Structures are given as structure tokens and as C-alpha cells.
Amino acid sequence: MTTEKPAWLDADELRAWRALHAATVVLPVALDVQLQRDARISYLEYYVLAGLSEQPDRTLRLSELAILTGAELSRISHLIVRLEKRGLVLRRPDPDDGRYTNAVLTDLGWEKVEQAAPGHVATVRSLLFDGVDPSGREELERTAGRIVAALRETDLPLAPTIRKALGAPGPASDERA
């Protein structure tokens, strides 16, 4: 039996951890509130539609959308059904492999992204980048990169879509939707 004491965070580490924790918890909520208020769309819905809008053919497999957003495939599947009912996307079998389902951004979905994007970008800019000089942005990118690298290497049992979003190897899975 080991009697090794835990390596507690020192005061500086604790302040940094609490600041990062607050940012990671509150930033997505603030972005969701802005998108709901200004575009009547959720943060996750926006990222699904934006992800589709960035594809040359406005099409992605649902499993790829799950990876892009870090959401479970079942959540993305339900979300796509709701977005389809609103006319923002269509579901289509993947022509390369009919076992998969693609989401296709409609013209109405494209209009929704165009309507939501300016306010969203302004909010991201005001909450994250305003008041940060170029060296601060570079340090933010390096710090986030180090965190992602540590997450990629962790042995914690992260969901397969999270592992794939990090570019980390994980248990083989055959996620179809």
C-alpha cells in the first residue's frame, strides 16, 4: 500500500485551472444564448449547419458530423431529424456506401448559416479575441494544442466520437447512421 500524498495544485495552478474551467463551461453557454436569441438556433445546430456549409457539396456523413461536433452519433441522428423537419437539411443514403446516411444542407439551411454567422463570429471575437494581441492569440493556440495533445494521449475512456475529434486512436467502432 502506498502512502504517497497527492500532488495538489499550487495557488497559481488552481487559479489557472479555475479560469480555464469557467471559460470551458460558460463560453459554450454564452454562444448558445447568442445563437438562440439572434438566430433561433442552438450552438450544436449551428455547428452542424456550418460544418455542412463548409463542404464543397454541402454534404457529410452523420458519423463525420458527430466527430466534427464531438457529439454522440445518436444525438446527431436525432438532431438531423429535427433539422430536416425544419427544412434545413435532407437525409440521403451515402452513394458510396448505402449503409451510411449523409446530411445535405438545403438552400434554406444555407440561408440560416448566412443569417447566423455574422452575429456568432462577432460574439466569438468579443468573448475570445478582442483585447488579445497577436502574441496572446499564438499562446492561446499553443496552450489549446498542448491540452488537445494531452487529451489525445490520455488513457481515460473517452467516447469514440471524442477520440476521433482529437485525432486519437481508439477502440475500433463501426458507427453508422
C-alpha positions as YAML, in Angstrom:
chain: A
units: angstrom
residues:
- id: 1
  name: MET
  ca: [0.00, 0.00, 0.00]
- id: 2
  name: THR
  ca: [1.36, 3.36, -0.99]
- id: 3
  name: THR
  ca: [1.15, 6.36, 1.30]
- id: 4
  name: GLU
  ca: [2.12, 8.84, -1.39]
- id: 5
  name: LYS
  ca: [0.36, 12.17, -0.97]
- id: 6
  name: PRO
  ca: [-1.50, 13.64, -3.96]
- id: 7
  name: ALA
  ca: [0.31, 16.36, -5.88]
- id: 8
  name: TRP
  ca: [-2.20, 19.14, -5.13]
- id: 9
  name: LEU
  ca: [-2.37, 22.18, -7.37]
- id: 10
  name: ASP
  ca: [-0.45, 25.17, -6.08]
- id: 11
  name: ALA
  ca: [-2.19, 28.57, -5.84]
- id: 12
  name: ASP
  ca: [-1.15, 29.68, -9.36]
- id: 13
  name: GLU
  ca: [-2.19, 26.35, -10.92]
- id: 14
  name: LEU
  ca: [-5.51, 26.45, -9.06]
- id: 15
  name: ARG
  ca: [-6.27, 29.98, -10.32]
- id: 16
  name: ALA
  ca: [-5.38, 28.96, -13.90]
- id: 17
  name: TRP
  ca: [-7.48, 25.78, -13.62]
- id: 18
  name: ARG
  ca: [-10.49, 27.68, -12.28]
- id: 19
  name: ALA
  ca: [-10.22, 30.27, -15.06]
- id: 20
  name: LEU
  ca: [-9.98, 27.56, -17.74]
- id: 21
  name: HIS
  ca: [-12.85, 25.63, -16.18]
- id: 22
  name: ALA
  ca: [-15.06, 28.72, -16.10]
- id: 23
  name: ALA
  ca: [-14.21, 29.50, -19.74]
- id: 24
  name: THR
  ca: [-14.90, 25.96, -20.96]
- id: 25
  name: VAL
  ca: [-18.21, 25.82, -19.09]
- id: 26
  name: VAL
  ca: [-19.54, 29.31, -19.73]
- id: 27
  name: LEU
  ca: [-18.28, 30.03, -23.28]
- id: 28
  name: PRO
  ca: [-20.46, 27.36, -24.97]
- id: 29
  name: VAL
  ca: [-23.45, 28.52, -22.92]
- id: 30
  name: ALA
  ca: [-22.88, 32.16, -23.93]
- id: 31
  name: LEU
  ca: [-22.53, 31.17, -27.60]
- id: 32
  name: ASP
  ca: [-25.72, 29.11, -27.37]
- id: 33
  name: VAL
  ca: [-27.61, 32.01, -25.77]
- id: 34
  name: GLN
  ca: [-26.47, 34.41, -28.52]
- id: 35
  name: LEU
  ca: [-27.39, 31.98, -31.31]
- id: 36
  name: GLN
  ca: [-30.78, 31.20, -29.75]
- id: 37
  name: ARG
  ca: [-31.53, 34.90, -29.26]
- id: 38
  name: ASP
  ca: [-30.36, 36.16, -32.64]
- id: 39
  name: ALA
  ca: [-30.93, 33.20, -34.98]
- id: 40
  name: ARG
  ca: [-33.31, 30.87, -33.10]
- id: 41
  name: ILE
  ca: [-30.80, 28.06, -33.44]
- id: 42
  name: SER
  ca: [-28.73, 26.16, -30.88]
- id: 43
  name: TYR
  ca: [-24.94, 26.10, -30.68]
- id: 44
  name: LEU
  ca: [-24.89, 22.45, -31.79]
- id: 45
  name: GLU
  ca: [-27.36, 23.08, -34.62]
- id: 46
  name: TYR
  ca: [-25.20, 25.96, -35.84]
- id: 47
  name: TYR
  ca: [-22.04, 23.85, -35.86]
- id: 48
  name: VAL
  ca: [-23.77, 21.07, -37.76]
- id: 49
  name: LEU
  ca: [-25.10, 23.51, -40.36]
- id: 50
  name: ALA
  ca: [-21.79, 25.41, -40.54]
- id: 51
  name: GLY
  ca: [-19.89, 22.13, -40.93]
- id: 52
  name: LEU
  ca: [-22.14, 21.17, -43.83]
- id: 53
  name: SER
  ca: [-21.80, 24.64, -45.37]
- id: 54
  name: GLU
  ca: [-18.02, 24.24, -45.48]
- id: 55
  name: GLN
  ca: [-18.19, 21.10, -47.62]
- id: 56
  name: PRO
  ca: [-17.92, 21.54, -51.40]
- id: 57
  name: ASP
  ca: [-21.19, 19.65, -51.91]
- id: 58
  name: ARG
  ca: [-22.71, 20.70, -48.54]
- id: 59
  name: THR
  ca: [-22.82, 17.01, -47.59]
- id: 60
  name: LEU
  ca: [-21.32, 14.92, -44.77]
- id: 61
  name: ARG
  ca: [-21.95, 11.50, -43.27]
- id: 62
  name: LEU
  ca: [-23.70, 11.70, -39.93]
- id: 63
  name: SER
  ca: [-20.77, 9.91, -38.35]
- id: 64
  name: GLU
  ca: [-18.45, 12.67, -39.64]
- id: 65
  name: LEU
  ca: [-20.77, 15.33, -38.19]
- id: 66
  name: ALA
  ca: [-20.61, 13.53, -34.86]
- id: 67
  name: ILE
  ca: [-16.82, 13.71, -34.97]
- id: 68
  name: LEU
  ca: [-16.85, 17.34, -36.09]
- id: 69
  name: THR
  ca: [-19.12, 18.38, -33.22]
- id: 70
  name: GLY
  ca: [-17.87, 15.95, -30.58]
- id: 71
  name: ALA
  ca: [-21.42, 14.69, -30.10]
- id: 72
  name: GLU
  ca: [-22.56, 11.10, -29.93]
- id: 73
  name: LEU
  ca: [-23.87, 9.70, -33.19]
- id: 74
  name: SER
  ca: [-27.34, 9.09, -31.74]
- id: 75
  name: ARG
  ca: [-27.58, 12.75, -30.69]
- id: 76
  name: ILE
  ca: [-26.56, 13.89, -34.18]
- id: 77
  name: SER
  ca: [-29.08, 11.49, -35.75]
- id: 78
  name: HIS
  ca: [-31.92, 12.95, -33.66]
- id: 79
  name: LEU
  ca: [-30.72, 16.48, -34.36]
- id: 80
  name: ILE
  ca: [-30.65, 15.86, -38.12]
- id: 81
  name: VAL
  ca: [-34.23, 14.57, -37.99]
- id: 82
  name: ARG
  ca: [-35.29, 17.83, -36.26]
- id: 83
  name: LEU
  ca: [-33.32, 19.96, -38.74]
- id: 84
  name: GLU
  ca: [-34.88, 18.05, -41.63]
- id: 85
  name: LYS
  ca: [-38.37, 18.78, -40.28]
- id: 86
  name: ARG
  ca: [-37.44, 22.49, -40.36]
- id: 87
  name: GLY
  ca: [-36.26, 22.18, -43.97]
- id: 88
  name: LEU
  ca: [-32.62, 22.97, -43.15]
- id: 89
  name: VAL
  ca: [-31.13, 19.60, -44.14]
- id: 90
  name: LEU
  ca: [-32.03, 16.45, -46.02]
- id: 91
  name: ARG
  ca: [-31.03, 12.90, -45.13]
- id: 92
  name: ARG
  ca: [-29.78, 10.78, -48.02]
- id: 93
  name: PRO
  ca: [-28.13, 7.36, -48.25]
- id: 94
  name: ASP
  ca: [-24.40, 7.68, -48.92]
- id: 95
  name: PRO
  ca: [-23.96, 6.88, -52.64]
- id: 96
  name: ASP
  ca: [-20.55, 5.31, -51.92]
- id: 97
  name: ASP
  ca: [-21.87, 3.04, -49.16]
- id: 98
  name: GLY
  ca: [-25.62, 2.81, -48.62]
- id: 99
  name: ARG
  ca: [-25.10, 1.59, -45.04]
- id: 100
  name: TYR
  ca: [-24.31, 5.20, -44.11]
- id: 101
  name: THR
  ca: [-26.54, 8.26, -44.07]
- id: 102
  name: ASN
  ca: [-25.47, 11.67, -45.31]
- id: 103
  name: ALA
  ca: [-26.82, 15.02, -44.22]
- id: 104
  name: VAL
  ca: [-27.21, 17.54, -47.03]
- id: 105
  name: LEU
  ca: [-27.57, 21.26, -46.34]
- id: 106
  name: THR
  ca: [-30.57, 22.73, -48.15]
- id: 107
  name: ASP
  ca: [-30.78, 26.24, -49.57]
- id: 108
  name: LEU
  ca: [-32.86, 27.19, -46.53]
- id: 109
  name: GLY
  ca: [-30.14, 25.74, -44.28]
- id: 110
  name: TRP
  ca: [-27.51, 27.77, -46.18]
- id: 111
  name: GLU
  ca: [-29.61, 30.90, -45.59]
- id: 112
  name: LYS
  ca: [-29.81, 30.07, -41.88]
- id: 113
  name: VAL
  ca: [-26.00, 29.81, -41.67]
- id: 114
  name: GLU
  ca: [-25.60, 33.09, -43.56]
- id: 115
  name: GLN
  ca: [-28.06, 34.74, -41.19]
- id: 116
  name: ALA
  ca: [-26.48, 33.32, -38.01]
- id: 117
  name: ALA
  ca: [-22.77, 33.56, -38.86]
- id: 118
  name: PRO
  ca: [-22.14, 37.31, -38.54]
- id: 119
  name: GLY
  ca: [-23.56, 37.53, -35.02]
- id: 120
  name: HIS
  ca: [-21.84, 34.33, -33.98]
- id: 121
  name: VAL
  ca: [-18.45, 35.49, -35.29]
- id: 122
  name: ALA
  ca: [-18.91, 38.88, -33.60]
- id: 123
  name: THR
  ca: [-19.66, 37.12, -30.30]
- id: 124
  name: VAL
  ca: [-16.65, 34.80, -30.62]
- id: 125
  name: ARG
  ca: [-14.49, 37.80, -31.44]
- id: 126
  name: SER
  ca: [-15.77, 39.85, -28.49]
- id: 127
  name: LEU
  ca: [-15.55, 37.00, -25.97]
- id: 128
  name: LEU
  ca: [-12.30, 35.44, -27.11]
- id: 129
  name: PHE
  ca: [-10.15, 37.69, -29.28]
- id: 130
  name: ASP
  ca: [-10.89, 41.37, -28.57]
- id: 131
  name: GLY
  ca: [-8.24, 42.75, -26.30]
- id: 132
  name: VAL
  ca: [-5.81, 39.90, -27.07]
- id: 133
  name: ASP
  ca: [-2.76, 40.85, -29.10]
- id: 134
  name: PRO
  ca: [-1.21, 38.52, -31.71]
- id: 135
  name: SER
  ca: [1.21, 37.00, -29.19]
- id: 136
  name: GLY
  ca: [-1.73, 36.23, -26.88]
- id: 137
  name: ARG
  ca: [-3.57, 34.50, -29.73]
- id: 138
  name: GLU
  ca: [-0.47, 32.48, -30.51]
- id: 139
  name: GLU
  ca: [-0.12, 31.49, -26.84]
- id: 140
  name: LEU
  ca: [-3.81, 30.55, -26.71]
- id: 141
  name: GLU
  ca: [-3.32, 28.34, -29.77]
- id: 142
  name: ARG
  ca: [-0.19, 26.72, -28.29]
- id: 143
  name: THR
  ca: [-1.88, 26.15, -24.94]
- id: 144
  name: ALA
  ca: [-5.00, 24.67, -26.53]
- id: 145
  name: GLY
  ca: [-2.75, 22.50, -28.71]
- id: 146
  name: ARG
  ca: [-0.93, 21.16, -25.65]
- id: 147
  name: ILE
  ca: [-4.26, 20.38, -23.95]
- id: 148
  name: VAL
  ca: [-5.54, 18.58, -27.06]
- id: 149
  name: ALA
  ca: [-2.26, 16.62, -27.29]
- id: 150
  name: ALA
  ca: [-2.61, 15.54, -23.65]
- id: 151
  name: LEU
  ca: [-6.23, 14.54, -24.26]
- id: 152
  name: ARG
  ca: [-5.16, 12.59, -27.35]
- id: 153
  name: GLU
  ca: [-2.71, 10.60, -25.22]
- id: 154
  name: THR
  ca: [-4.92, 10.03, -22.17]
- id: 155
  name: ASP
  ca: [-5.97, 6.54, -21.19]
- id: 156
  name: LEU
  ca: [-9.34, 7.83, -19.97]
- id: 157
  name: PRO
  ca: [-12.28, 6.06, -21.64]
- id: 158
  name: LEU
  ca: [-13.45, 8.90, -23.88]
- id: 159
  name: ALA
  ca: [-16.37, 8.37, -26.27]
- id: 160
  name: PRO
  ca: [-15.32, 7.20, -29.75]
- id: 161
  name: THR
  ca: [-16.51, 10.42, -31.40]
- id: 162
  name: ILE
  ca: [-14.43, 12.48, -28.96]
- id: 163
  name: ARG
  ca: [-11.38, 10.28, -29.61]
- id: 164
  name: LYS
  ca: [-11.85, 10.74, -33.36]
- id: 165
  name: ALA
  ca: [-12.34, 14.51, -32.95]
- id: 166
  name: LEU
  ca: [-8.98, 14.61, -31.18]
- id: 167
  name: GLY
  ca: [-7.37, 12.51, -33.90]
- id: 168
  name: ALA
  ca: [-6.60, 9.91, -31.25]
- id: 169
  name: PRO
  ca: [-6.60, 6.18, -31.77]
- id: 170
  name: GLY
  ca: [-9.41, 4.44, -30.01]
- id: 171
  name: PRO
  ca: [-11.30, 1.20, -29.94]
- id: 172
  name: ALA
  ca: [-12.48, 0.15, -33.35]
- id: 173
  name: SER
  ca: [-16.08, 1.06, -33.90]
- id: 174
  name: ASP
  ca: [-18.39, 0.90, -36.84]
- id: 175
  name: GLU
  ca: [-20.69, 3.86, -36.26]
- id: 176
  name: ARG
  ca: [-23.36, 4.03, -38.91]
- id: 177
  name: ALA
  ca: [-26.34, 6.26, -39.18]
...
